[in-house]
Amino acid sequence: MSYVGGEPQQVAYVSVKYQEEPRAYRSTAEVMSDEDLRRQAIEDAIRQIDGWKARFSHLQELADVFKAVDRAKRRLAS
């Protein structure tokens, strides 16, 4: 989340691929209110985080971040 003038700003659009439809941008409100689209957005984010983790896993200073990501992934899997 970014901040403008001290206020949190939400991303307006999220790129998701839903069922047989091509990947497209949808409003964040639509994605967060639809269970399937929300799950897709979360899965996309996890794939991106896993890539980031693979690139930076050698940095011990980020170990707590990696642990938090792993905990979140376990919660989502259950």
N, C-alpha and C positions, 0 to 999 in steps of 0.2 A: 504494500500500500504506500502511496506517496502522499506527501503533505504539501498543501499550498496555503500560505498564510497561516500556518499552524493548524489547519483543518485537514482531517484525513480525506483523501480523494479515492473513489472507487474506480476501477477499470470499467469503462463503458461497454466494451465488447470483448468477447472471448471466442477464439477459433476452436471449433469442435467439429468432429465428423460423427454424424448420427446415422446409424443403420446403413442403408444403401445410398444415402444422399452424399454428395461431395462435401469435403471440408468447407466450412463457411463461417463467417463471423456472425454471432448472435449476441443479442444484448445480454449483459451479465445478469440482469434481473430475470430474463427468460431462462437462462442456463441454471441459475441457482434455485429457481422455483420448480424445475422439472427434474425428477429423480434420475432419469437415464442420462440427460444432458449433464447434470451435475457430476454424476459418476464418471462420465467421459472426460470432463474437464479435470477432475481429480487424477484420473489415470494418466492423462497427458502431462500434468504437472509432476507426477511421480517419475515418469520416464525422463523428464528434463532434469529433475533433481538427481536421479541415479547417474546420469551423464556427468553432471557437475561433481557429484561425489567421486566418481571414477577418476576424474581429472585432478582433483585436489585432495584425495585421501592421504597423501603423504604429508599433509600439513597437520601436525599434532594439535595446533591451536584451534582447529575446527572439529576436534573429536566430539565435543559436546553437541555440536550442530548435527553431526552424523548420527549420534545416538538418538537425538530427538526425532530425526527423520525416520530412523528404523522403528521407533516406538509408534509413530503415526502410521507407518505402513502396516504394522501388526494390528493396530486398532481397526484400520480400514479392511483388513483381510478377514477379521472375525465377524 
